[in-house]
Amino acid sequence: MYLAGEWVPAWLWMSITFLVAALGVAGLGWWVLRGDARNRAAEEAVEGEAAAAEHH
C-alpha cells in the first residue's frame, strides 16, 4: 500500500468538504427561491389591492 495512510484521510476530508459545500449550495438555492416566491406573492397582493381600489 503506497501512502495509504495519507490517501484515506485525505479522501475522507475531501468527501466531507464536498458534502458540506453541496448542502450549502442547495440550502442557499432554496433560500433564494423561497424569497423569490414570497416577493412574487407580495407583488401580486399589492397589484390585486390596486386593481380592487380602482373599481371602487
C-alpha positions as CSV (number, residue, x, y, z in Angstrom):
1,M,0.0,0.0,0.0
2,Y,1.7,3.1,-1.2
3,L,1.0,6.0,1.1
4,A,-2.4,4.5,2.1
5,G,-2.1,6.2,5.4
6,E,-2.3,9.6,3.8
7,W,-4.8,8.9,1.0
8,V,-7.6,7.6,3.2
9,P,-7.9,10.6,5.5
10,A,-7.5,13.0,2.5
11,W,-10.3,11.2,0.7
12,L,-12.5,11.3,3.8
13,W,-11.9,15.0,4.4
14,M,-12.5,15.9,0.7
15,S,-15.7,13.9,0.8
16,I,-16.9,15.7,3.9
17,T,-15.9,19.0,2.3
18,F,-17.8,18.3,-0.9
19,L,-20.9,17.2,1.1
20,V,-20.9,20.4,3.2
21,A,-20.4,22.5,0.0
22,A,-23.2,20.7,-1.8
23,L,-25.6,21.1,1.2
24,G,-24.6,24.8,1.4
25,V,-25.4,25.4,-2.3
26,A,-28.7,23.5,-2.0
27,G,-29.6,25.5,1.1
28,L,-28.7,28.8,-0.5
29,G,-30.7,28.0,-3.6
30,W,-33.7,27.0,-1.5
31,W,-33.5,30.2,0.5
32,V,-33.2,32.4,-2.7
33,L,-36.2,30.6,-4.4
34,R,-38.3,30.9,-1.2
35,G,-37.6,34.6,-1.0
36,D,-38.4,35.0,-4.7
37,A,-41.8,33.2,-4.2
38,R,-42.5,35.5,-1.2
39,N,-41.7,38.6,-3.3
40,R,-43.9,37.5,-6.2
41,A,-46.8,36.7,-3.8
42,A,-46.4,40.2,-2.2
43,E,-46.3,41.9,-5.6
44,E,-49.5,40.0,-6.7
45,A,-51.2,41.0,-3.5
46,V,-50.3,44.7,-4.0
47,E,-51.5,44.6,-7.6
48,G,-54.7,42.9,-6.5
49,E,-55.4,45.6,-4.0
50,A,-54.6,48.4,-6.5
51,A,-57.0,46.8,-9.0
52,A,-59.7,46.5,-6.4
53,A,-59.2,50.1,-5.4
54,E,-59.6,51.3,-9.0
55,H,-63.0,49.6,-9.3
56,H,-64.5,51.4,-6.3
